[in-house]
Amino acid sequence: MAKLAIVKSFTLPLAEVSSLALRTIEGKPQICAIADDSSFIVTAKVSAAGDLGDFERFDMAGIVGADAKNEWEGVAADGEGTLFLLQETGRVLVVAPALDRLLGIIELPPRTGNSGAEGLLLLRNGHVLALNEKNPALLVEYGPPDTVSEGVHPGLFEPAKFHLPSAESSAFVELKSWSVDLEDVSDIAVHDGHLYVVSDASKCIAEIESRLSSDGGEAPIVARWKLPRETKKAEGLLVLEGRTPIVGSDKPNEGEPNVYQ
């Protein structure tokens, strides 16, 4: 297994990072970070050299109410910059690009023996992928009632706009799942048609086969990269140009960086 080395590190104004997302605002890339014990979303601009800066904190407490501090474990964005915040319970809060109002809620069903929903990926067909963290580690597809799995393929990645379901269809159902041969899975990311997950327990980033059958089964691992020991409890993942991974740490020591490149 190839080993990754830290090139740069950053300290976002969050005690820890549970998930990361990349979106485009006014034509420029921006990273969004969340924590599972905070009501804040932190945004950071990404320079051409991959540096993070101009951090801003947005308190969601006045927008999403009691859901503001309820174990946020995944964040995703569509092409318009709308954010989707996944709680460990399976509730997805949909927040306007300006992070100033709640647009809707999607409910994902709990799984029997579920260790908690982690990570979130939006699909162009109106479905979503989320991770069952462990026991077992799974990639799970959810969609509106009366829909069926279309499997996974690169043509479904990175929707320009994720169309919110009607109120009566906002309670999604599980459509299909695929097992992942890792001890756990914490976050999910796509870049240039490739699908990646990060594993805290296995201490690696893994590329998953990006074409998965609608019959479910296994999500084969194509490649693995060992994480440096400094990335304590790796929970957040996104991939920049040049297949450059950005990893968020859920348990940094005080004064240590919480995002690594």
C-alpha positions as CSV (number, residue, x, y, z in Angstrom):
1,M,0.0,0.0,0.0
2,A,1.4,3.4,-1.0
3,K,1.9,5.8,1.8
4,L,0.7,9.4,1.7
5,A,2.8,12.3,3.0
6,I,1.5,15.6,4.4
7,V,2.3,18.5,2.2
8,K,0.3,21.2,4.0
9,S,-1.9,21.5,7.1
10,F,-4.5,24.0,8.1
11,T,-6.4,24.8,11.3
12,L,-10.0,25.6,10.6
13,P,-12.0,27.3,13.4
14,L,-13.7,24.1,14.5
15,A,-12.6,21.9,17.4
16,E,-12.7,18.9,15.0
17,V,-13.9,18.1,11.5
18,S,-16.4,15.3,10.8
19,S,-17.0,15.8,7.0
20,L,-15.9,18.0,4.1
21,A,-17.5,19.1,0.9
22,L,-16.3,21.1,-2.1
23,R,-18.6,23.6,-3.9
24,T,-18.2,26.5,-6.3
25,I,-19.3,30.0,-5.3
26,E,-19.1,32.9,-7.7
27,G,-16.9,30.7,-10.0
28,K,-14.4,29.9,-7.3
29,P,-13.9,26.7,-5.3
30,Q,-14.8,26.7,-1.6
31,I,-14.5,24.0,1.0
32,C,-17.2,23.5,3.6
33,A,-16.5,21.8,6.9
34,I,-18.7,20.6,9.7
35,A,-18.3,19.1,13.1
36,D,-20.4,16.6,15.0
37,D,-20.5,18.6,18.2
38,S,-21.0,22.1,16.8
39,S,-23.7,24.2,15.2
40,F,-21.2,25.9,12.9
41,I,-20.4,25.5,9.2
42,V,-16.9,26.7,8.3
43,T,-16.1,27.8,4.7
44,A,-12.7,28.3,3.2
45,K,-11.5,29.6,-0.1
46,V,-9.2,27.3,-2.1
47,S,-6.3,29.0,-3.9
48,A,-4.8,27.8,-7.2
49,A,-2.0,26.3,-5.2
50,G,-4.4,24.4,-3.0
51,D,-4.0,26.6,0.1
52,L,-7.1,27.2,2.3
53,G,-7.8,30.7,3.6
54,D,-10.5,33.4,4.3
55,F,-12.2,31.2,6.8
56,E,-15.8,32.1,7.7
57,R,-18.0,30.6,10.4
58,F,-21.8,30.4,10.0
59,D,-23.9,29.5,13.0
60,M,-26.8,27.3,11.9
61,A,-28.6,27.3,15.3
62,G,-31.1,30.1,14.3
63,I,-31.8,28.4,11.0
64,V,-32.2,24.7,11.8
65,G,-33.2,24.9,15.4
66,A,-32.8,21.8,17.6
67,D,-31.1,20.1,14.7
68,A,-28.1,22.5,15.0
69,K,-26.1,20.2,17.3
70,N,-27.3,16.7,16.5
71,E,-24.2,14.7,15.4
72,W,-23.5,16.1,11.9
73,E,-21.6,13.4,10.1
74,G,-21.8,14.3,6.4
75,V,-22.0,17.3,4.1
76,A,-22.4,17.5,0.3
77,A,-23.1,20.2,-2.2
78,D,-24.7,20.4,-5.6
79,G,-23.6,22.6,-8.5
80,E,-25.6,25.6,-7.3
81,G,-23.8,25.5,-3.9
82,T,-26.8,24.2,-1.9
83,L,-25.6,22.3,1.1
84,F,-26.9,19.0,2.4
85,L,-26.1,18.2,6.0
86,L,-26.4,14.6,7.2
87,Q,-27.1,13.8,10.8
88,E,-26.0,10.5,12.3
89,T,-29.7,9.7,12.7
90,G,-30.3,9.9,8.9
91,R,-31.9,13.3,8.7
92,V,-30.6,15.5,5.9
93,L,-31.0,19.3,6.3
94,V,-31.0,21.2,3.0
95,V,-29.5,24.7,3.4
96,A,-29.5,27.5,0.8
97,P,-26.1,28.5,-0.8
98,A,-25.9,31.6,1.3
99,L,-26.3,29.5,4.4
100,D,-29.1,31.7,5.6
101,R,-32.2,29.5,5.3
102,L,-33.5,26.0,5.5
103,L,-34.9,24.7,2.1
104,G,-36.1,21.3,3.2
105,I,-35.5,18.1,5.0
106,I,-34.9,14.5,3.7
107,E,-35.3,11.6,6.1
108,L,-33.2,8.5,5.5
109,P,-34.4,5.4,7.3
110,P,-32.3,3.9,10.1
111,R,-30.7,0.5,9.4
112,T,-30.9,-2.4,11.8
113,G,-27.8,-2.5,13.9
114,N,-26.6,0.7,12.2
115,S,-23.5,2.2,13.8
116,G,-24.5,5.6,12.4
117,A,-24.8,7.3,9.0
118,E,-21.6,8.9,7.7
119,G,-20.7,10.8,4.6
120,L,-23.1,11.9,1.8
121,L,-23.0,11.9,-2.0
122,L,-25.7,13.4,-4.2
123,L,-26.7,11.7,-7.5
124,R,-28.2,13.2,-10.6
125,N,-31.2,10.8,-10.5
126,G,-32.4,12.3,-7.2
127,H,-30.9,9.5,-5.1
128,V,-28.2,9.8,-2.5
129,L,-25.4,7.6,-1.3
130,A,-24.5,7.4,2.4
131,L,-22.1,5.2,4.4
132,N,-22.9,2.7,7.1
133,E,-19.9,3.3,9.2
134,K,-19.1,-0.2,10.4
135,N,-20.4,-3.6,11.4
136,P,-20.4,-3.8,8.4
137,A,-19.0,-1.0,6.4
138,L,-21.4,-0.3,3.6
139,L,-22.2,2.1,0.8
140,V,-26.0,2.6,0.8
141,E,-28.2,4.0,-1.9
142,Y,-31.4,5.8,-0.8
143,G,-34.2,7.3,-2.9
144,P,-37.8,8.4,-2.9
145,P,-40.5,5.8,-2.5
146,D,-41.5,3.9,-5.7
147,T,-38.1,4.3,-7.2
148,V,-35.5,1.6,-7.9
149,S,-31.8,1.5,-7.8
150,E,-29.9,2.5,-11.0
151,G,-26.7,1.3,-9.5
152,V,-23.7,3.7,-9.4
153,H,-21.7,5.1,-12.3
154,P,-19.8,8.3,-13.0
155,G,-22.6,9.7,-15.1
156,L,-24.6,10.1,-11.9
157,F,-21.9,12.1,-10.0
158,E,-21.9,15.8,-9.3
159,P,-25.4,17.0,-10.1
160,A,-25.7,20.6,-11.4
161,K,-28.8,20.9,-9.2
162,F,-30.2,18.3,-6.8
163,H,-34.0,18.5,-7.1
164,L,-35.7,18.3,-3.7
165,P,-38.4,15.8,-3.5
166,S,-42.0,16.8,-2.7
167,A,-43.0,16.8,1.0
168,E,-44.7,13.4,0.6
169,S,-41.6,11.9,-1.0
170,S,-39.0,13.4,1.4
171,A,-38.9,10.2,3.5
172,F,-36.5,8.2,1.4
173,V,-36.2,4.4,1.4
174,E,-33.2,2.2,1.2
175,L,-32.8,0.9,-2.4
176,K,-29.5,-1.0,-2.4
177,S,-26.2,-1.5,-0.6
178,W,-22.7,-2.6,-1.3
179,S,-20.2,-3.9,1.2
180,V,-16.7,-2.3,1.5
181,D,-13.8,-4.3,2.6
182,L,-12.6,-1.9,5.3
183,E,-12.9,-1.8,9.1
184,D,-15.0,1.3,8.8
185,V,-15.9,4.2,6.4
186,S,-16.1,7.8,7.5
187,D,-16.6,10.0,4.4
188,I,-17.1,9.8,0.7
189,A,-15.9,11.9,-2.2
190,V,-15.8,12.0,-6.0
191,H,-13.4,13.6,-8.5
192,D,-13.1,13.2,-12.2
193,G,-15.4,10.2,-12.3
194,H,-13.5,8.4,-9.4
195,L,-15.1,7.4,-6.1
196,Y,-13.2,7.5,-2.8
197,V,-13.8,6.8,0.9
198,V,-11.7,7.4,3.9
199,S,-11.3,4.9,6.8
200,D,-10.3,5.9,10.3
201,A,-9.9,2.4,11.6
202,S,-8.1,1.1,8.5
203,K,-6.0,4.3,8.4
204,C,-6.3,4.8,4.6
205,I,-8.0,6.4,1.7
206,A,-9.5,3.9,-0.7
207,E,-10.7,4.3,-4.3
208,I,-13.9,2.3,-4.8
209,E,-14.9,0.9,-8.2
210,S,-17.1,3.7,-9.6
211,R,-19.5,1.4,-11.5
212,L,-21.6,-0.7,-9.2
213,S,-24.5,-3.0,-10.2
214,S,-28.0,-2.2,-9.3
215,D,-28.2,-5.7,-7.8
216,G,-26.0,-4.6,-4.9
217,G,-23.2,-6.8,-3.5
218,E,-19.6,-5.7,-3.1
219,A,-18.0,-2.4,-3.8
220,P,-14.5,-3.5,-4.9
221,I,-11.5,-1.5,-3.8
222,V,-9.3,-0.4,-6.7
223,A,-6.5,1.2,-4.7
224,R,-5.5,2.1,-1.2
225,W,-3.2,4.8,0.2
226,K,-2.0,4.7,3.8
227,L,-2.6,7.8,5.9
228,P,0.1,9.5,7.9
229,R,-0.1,9.0,11.6
230,E,-0.7,12.8,12.1
231,T,-4.2,12.5,10.7
232,K,-5.8,11.3,14.0
233,K,-9.2,9.9,13.5
234,A,-9.6,10.7,9.8
235,E,-13.3,11.6,9.3
236,G,-13.5,14.1,6.4
237,L,-12.5,13.7,2.8
238,L,-12.5,15.6,-0.5
239,V,-10.3,15.4,-3.5
240,L,-9.0,18.5,-5.4
241,E,-7.5,18.8,-8.9
242,G,-4.5,16.4,-9.5
243,R,-6.2,13.8,-7.3
244,T,-5.0,15.8,-4.2
245,P,-6.8,14.5,-1.1
246,I,-7.9,16.8,1.8
247,V,-8.4,14.9,5.0
248,G,-10.2,16.3,8.1
249,S,-9.3,15.1,11.6
250,D,-12.0,14.4,14.2
251,K,-9.7,14.3,17.2
252,P,-6.8,16.7,16.9
253,N,-4.9,17.6,20.0
254,E,-5.4,21.2,21.2
255,G,-3.4,23.5,18.9
256,E,-2.9,20.9,16.2
257,P,-4.2,21.3,12.6
258,N,-7.5,19.7,11.8
259,V,-7.2,19.6,8.0
260,Y,-4.4,18.0,6.0
261,Q,-3.4,18.0,2.4
